[in-house]
Structure formats: C-alpha cells, structure tokens
C-alpha cells in the first residue's frame, strides 16, 4: 500500500504544482494516502530578520486558503480511491513553539510534521547558505541539531518528526558514528509518543541516503517508535519517489507497518 505523507505545493514558494496536479500524479502512481504538508508560515520577526525566509514558507495570509484547497479536494479524490490528508510542516526550533501553537489553533489539520531547519537563525539545509557549515565542527553541529530535534519531539505539537537526520544533507558527518545521539533521539520520540518519517528526499540530495540512516532507523525500531513514509516532494513528479526503497529500509529494521494520521490520530497501514 503506497503512502506519501509529505508533499509541498507552489504555496511554499520553493516548490511547483497545485493540489490538483499532485492528486492527479498520486492517482497515476497508485498512491492510497496522500498527505499535503505545506510549510507552516514562519514568524514575522524571523521573516524580517532573514532575507531568505520569504522563500521558505507560505505567508500567514494564505494558511486558510491552503487548508480550504486541500479540504475541497478530499471528497473528489476519495471517489477515485485516494485518501487526501491535510497537514502542515511546522518549524519547531526552540522559541518558535508559541507561534506554531497559535497558528495550529486557527486551522484543523489531519497531522503536523515537526522539523528543524534553523540553528541560531541559520537555515542549514539551504544550498545557498552552505558557508555556515564552516562555523561549526561536525560533532558540535550534530549534537546541537539532535538536541533541538528532541526538543521539537517533546513540544507536544507534532505527530511525526520529518527527515530526522537532515543535518547530513550536504555531507557533514561526525568522525565517530553518532550512535549516542541516535539513542537519545529515539528515547525522546518514544517518550513523547511521536512517530518519525522515513523520507526519500535524501536520495535526491548530496548525501544520497534516506532520512533516517539505517542505524537511526534501527534505534527507533528498538524503542517501538512508529514510522510514516514521505517523499518531501517539491514537484508533482516526485510524488511517492523511491517509496519501495523506504519500505524496504523499514522492513529491514523490523517494521511491518507504517502510520498515517487522520484528525491527529494514527492509523496503521501495512508496508
């Protein structure tokens, strides 16, 4: 059963494709569950301080329009055997929780993906800002990132954590295997009752690897942390990208099912 619980439309300002175009492609590829997870608007102070930020997420004025578009598509898609889910991807770097909480109170969603893209105001996954890596040692950077990611999991705002080892995107890796960081993160998400995404987006990036790595996935499985699967598609052509690779990685770590979220409640689906 093919699922994709992480796709973005043109509204995020760095993707292409409409809700309708994504649904068409998902139907063509035999997807059963399709989750739209548009980037939740960023806080105004961050947008004012960061000249790049306007291209990272839709403005707050469009949140209701986005929700309305996806909600309107649900019934029509359902008639063709496709379950459309309305979600958001929320930046949960420390200090952003109240902003996210306020926006979530204004819209009813099926799920919230929590993620960390900012470290001290630096959007570390932006290919135009890779010079920021020169200011960190890999060890310090990974420790800080996973600390913030565990904080995001414990915030109580997310149903699942997206692309959990995104920090490796451009090849930055510590010299020593980060098993201790994986264990601490797995413990945090298990204690918080939060799922973790297996994202195929990493296969399209310089790291050329799924998020998470197999070692991290095994640590999550050992803690009985549920997983979902997403492509992080930024164009309709990427819907369900490399789904079979994600499902195989999950099975290799001992999973036999994944989860999707409807009305913020997890439902198991077979791999």
C-alpha positions as CSV (number, residue, x, y, z in Angstrom):
1,X,0.0,0.0,0.0
2,X,1.8,3.1,-1.2
3,X,1.6,6.2,1.0
4,X,3.2,9.6,0.8
5,X,2.6,11.8,3.8
6,X,4.8,14.8,2.9
7,X,4.3,16.8,-0.3
8,X,4.5,20.6,-1.0
9,X,2.7,22.8,-3.4
10,X,3.7,26.1,-5.0
11,X,2.5,27.9,-1.9
12,X,5.7,27.2,-0.1
13,X,7.5,29.5,-2.6
14,X,10.2,26.9,-3.4
15,X,8.1,24.2,-5.0
16,X,5.9,23.8,-8.0
17,X,2.5,22.2,-8.6
18,X,-1.1,22.7,-7.5
19,X,-3.1,20.5,-5.2
20,X,-5.0,19.2,-8.3
21,X,-1.7,18.3,-10.1
22,X,-0.4,16.4,-7.1
23,X,-3.6,14.4,-6.8
24,X,-3.5,13.6,-10.5
25,X,0.0,12.3,-10.2
26,X,-0.7,10.3,-7.0
27,X,-3.6,8.6,-8.7
28,X,-1.4,7.7,-11.6
29,X,1.2,6.2,-9.3
30,X,-1.3,4.2,-7.2
31,X,-0.9,6.1,-4.0
32,X,-3.6,5.3,-1.4
33,X,-2.8,8.0,1.2
34,X,-1.5,11.4,0.1
35,X,-0.6,14.0,2.8
36,X,-0.1,17.6,1.9
37,X,2.3,19.1,4.4
38,X,2.8,22.7,3.5
39,X,5.4,24.7,5.4
40,X,3.6,26.5,8.2
41,X,4.1,30.3,8.0
42,X,7.3,31.5,9.8
43,X,7.1,34.1,12.5
44,X,7.2,37.7,11.4
45,X,10.3,38.5,13.3
46,X,12.3,35.8,11.6
47,X,11.0,36.8,8.2
48,X,12.0,40.4,8.9
49,X,15.5,39.4,10.1
50,X,16.2,36.8,7.4
51,X,16.2,37.9,3.7
52,X,15.8,34.3,2.6
53,X,12.9,33.4,4.8
54,X,10.1,34.6,2.4
55,X,11.0,31.7,0.1
56,X,10.8,29.1,2.8
57,X,7.1,29.1,3.6
58,X,3.7,30.5,2.6
59,X,2.7,33.8,4.2
60,X,0.2,33.7,7.1
61,X,-2.4,35.3,4.9
62,X,-2.6,32.1,2.8
63,X,-2.9,29.4,5.5
64,X,-6.7,29.4,5.4
65,X,-6.7,29.3,1.6
66,X,-4.3,26.4,1.6
67,X,-6.4,24.4,4.1
68,X,-9.5,25.2,2.0
69,X,-7.9,24.0,-1.2
70,X,-6.9,20.6,0.3
71,X,-10.1,20.1,2.1
72,X,-12.1,20.8,-1.0
73,X,-10.1,18.2,-2.9
74,X,-10.7,15.4,-0.4
75,X,-14.1,14.3,-1.5
76,X,-13.4,14.2,-5.2
77,X,-10.1,12.3,-4.6
78,X,-11.9,9.9,-2.4
79,X,-14.3,8.9,-5.2
80,X,-11.2,7.7,-7.0
81,X,-9.8,5.7,-4.1
82,X,-7.3,8.3,-2.9
83,X,-7.3,9.5,0.7
84,X,-6.2,13.1,0.8
85,X,-4.8,14.3,4.2
86,X,-4.4,17.9,5.2
87,X,-1.2,18.5,7.1
88,X,1.4,21.1,7.8
89,X,5.2,21.0,8.4
90,X,6.0,23.2,11.4
91,X,9.4,24.5,12.2
92,X,9.9,23.6,15.8
93,X,13.3,25.2,16.5
94,X,13.4,26.3,20.2
95,X,11.5,29.5,20.7
96,X,9.0,29.0,17.9
97,X,6.6,26.9,19.8
98,X,4.1,29.7,20.7
99,X,3.9,30.9,17.1
100,X,3.2,27.3,15.9
101,X,0.7,26.8,18.7
102,X,-1.2,29.9,17.7
103,X,-1.3,29.0,14.0
104,X,-2.4,25.4,14.7
105,X,-5.3,26.8,16.8
106,X,-6.6,28.6,13.7
107,X,-6.9,25.6,11.4
108,X,-8.0,21.9,11.7
109,X,-5.5,19.5,10.2
110,X,-5.0,15.8,10.0
111,X,-1.4,15.8,11.0
112,X,1.6,18.0,11.9
113,X,5.1,17.2,10.8
114,X,7.7,18.7,13.1
115,X,11.1,19.7,11.7
116,X,14.2,21.7,12.4
117,X,15.6,23.8,9.6
118,X,17.1,26.7,11.6
119,X,20.0,26.7,14.0
120,X,20.6,30.1,15.6
121,X,18.9,31.8,12.7
122,X,20.8,29.8,10.0
123,X,18.8,27.7,7.6
124,X,21.3,25.0,7.3
125,X,19.6,23.0,4.6
126,X,19.5,25.9,2.1
127,X,22.1,25.2,-0.7
128,X,22.7,28.9,-0.9
129,X,23.8,29.0,2.7
130,X,26.3,26.1,3.0
131,X,29.0,28.5,4.0
132,X,27.5,28.3,7.5
133,X,29.0,24.9,7.9
134,X,32.4,26.4,8.2
135,X,31.5,27.9,11.5
136,X,30.9,24.6,13.2
137,X,32.7,21.3,13.9
138,X,30.6,18.4,12.6
139,X,30.5,17.0,16.2
140,X,29.1,20.2,17.7
141,X,26.7,20.7,14.8
142,X,25.2,17.2,15.1
143,X,24.9,17.4,18.8
144,X,23.1,20.8,18.6
145,X,20.8,19.6,15.8
146,X,19.7,16.4,17.6
147,X,19.2,18.4,20.9
148,X,16.9,20.7,19.1
149,X,15.1,17.8,17.3
150,X,14.5,16.1,20.6
151,X,13.1,19.3,22.0
152,X,10.8,19.5,18.9
153,X,9.5,16.0,19.7
154,X,8.9,16.8,23.3
155,X,7.0,20.0,22.4
156,X,3.7,18.2,22.1
157,X,3.0,20.0,18.8
158,X,4.0,17.4,16.3
159,X,2.5,14.0,15.3
160,X,5.7,12.9,13.5
161,X,9.2,14.3,13.1
162,X,10.2,14.9,9.4
163,X,13.5,13.9,7.8
164,X,15.2,13.3,11.2
165,X,18.8,13.4,10.2
166,X,18.5,16.3,7.7
167,X,21.8,17.7,9.1
168,X,23.7,15.2,6.9
169,X,22.1,16.7,3.7
170,X,25.4,18.2,2.3
171,X,27.7,15.5,3.6
172,X,28.5,16.9,7.0
173,X,29.1,14.0,9.3
174,X,31.0,13.5,12.6
175,X,34.1,11.4,12.6
176,X,32.7,8.9,15.2
177,X,29.4,7.2,14.5
178,X,26.7,9.2,16.3
179,X,25.1,6.2,17.9
180,X,24.7,8.0,21.3
181,X,22.8,10.8,19.6
182,X,20.5,8.3,17.8
183,X,19.7,6.6,21.1
184,X,18.9,9.9,22.9
185,X,16.7,11.0,20.0
186,X,14.9,7.6,19.8
187,X,14.3,7.8,23.6
188,X,12.9,11.3,23.2
189,X,10.4,10.5,20.5
190,X,9.4,7.2,22.2
191,X,8.7,9.1,25.4
192,X,6.7,11.8,23.6
193,X,4.6,9.2,21.6
194,X,5.7,10.8,18.3
195,X,6.2,9.0,15.0
196,X,9.2,9.6,12.7
197,X,9.2,10.0,9.0
198,X,11.2,7.9,6.6
199,X,11.9,10.4,3.9
200,X,13.1,9.6,0.5
201,X,14.2,13.2,-0.2
202,X,17.7,12.4,1.0
203,X,18.2,10.1,-2.0
204,X,17.8,13.3,-4.2
205,X,20.3,15.3,-2.2
206,X,24.1,15.3,-1.9
207,X,24.0,12.8,1.0
208,X,22.3,10.3,-1.4
209,X,20.8,8.4,1.5
210,X,17.3,8.0,3.1
211,X,16.5,10.2,6.1
212,X,17.0,8.5,8.6
213,X,20.0,6.3,8.1
214,X,19.5,2.6,8.7
215,X,21.4,2.8,12.1
216,X,19.0,5.5,13.3
217,X,16.0,3.6,12.0
218,X,17.1,0.5,13.9
219,X,17.4,2.6,17.1
220,X,13.9,3.9,16.5
221,X,12.5,0.4,16.0
222,X,14.2,-0.8,19.2
223,X,12.1,1.8,21.0
224,X,9.0,0.8,19.1
225,X,8.7,4.3,17.5
226,X,6.2,4.2,14.7
227,X,7.2,5.4,11.2
228,X,5.5,7.1,8.3
229,X,6.8,7.5,4.8
230,X,7.1,10.7,2.7
231,X,8.8,11.9,-0.4
232,X,9.0,15.6,0.7
233,X,8.0,16.2,-3.0
234,X,8.5,19.7,-4.3
235,X,7.0,18.9,-7.7
236,X,4.3,16.5,-8.7
237,X,6.8,14.3,-10.5
238,X,8.4,13.5,-7.1
239,X,5.2,12.0,-5.6
240,X,5.9,8.6,-3.9
241,X,9.5,9.0,-5.0
242,X,11.5,5.8,-4.2
243,X,8.7,4.5,-2.0
244,X,9.9,0.9,-2.4
245,X,13.3,1.9,-1.0
246,X,11.8,3.4,2.1
247,X,9.5,0.4,2.6
248,X,12.5,-2.0,2.2
249,X,14.5,0.0,4.7
250,X,11.6,-0.1,7.2
251,X,11.2,-3.9,6.8
252,X,15.0,-4.3,7.1
253,X,14.8,-2.5,10.5
254,X,12.0,-4.8,11.6
255,X,8.9,-2.7,10.8
256,X,5.9,-4.4,9.2
257,X,3.6,-1.4,9.1
258,X,3.7,2.4,8.9
259,X,1.2,5.0,10.1
260,X,-0.8,7.8,8.6
261,X,-2.7,10.4,10.6
262,X,-6.3,11.4,10.3
263,X,-7.7,14.0,12.7
264,X,-4.4,13.8,14.6
265,X,-4.9,10.1,15.2
266,X,-2.5,7.4,13.9
267,X,-3.7,4.6,11.7
268,X,-1.5,1.6,10.8
269,X,-1.1,0.6,7.2
270,X,0.8,-2.4,6.0
271,X,4.2,-2.0,4.3
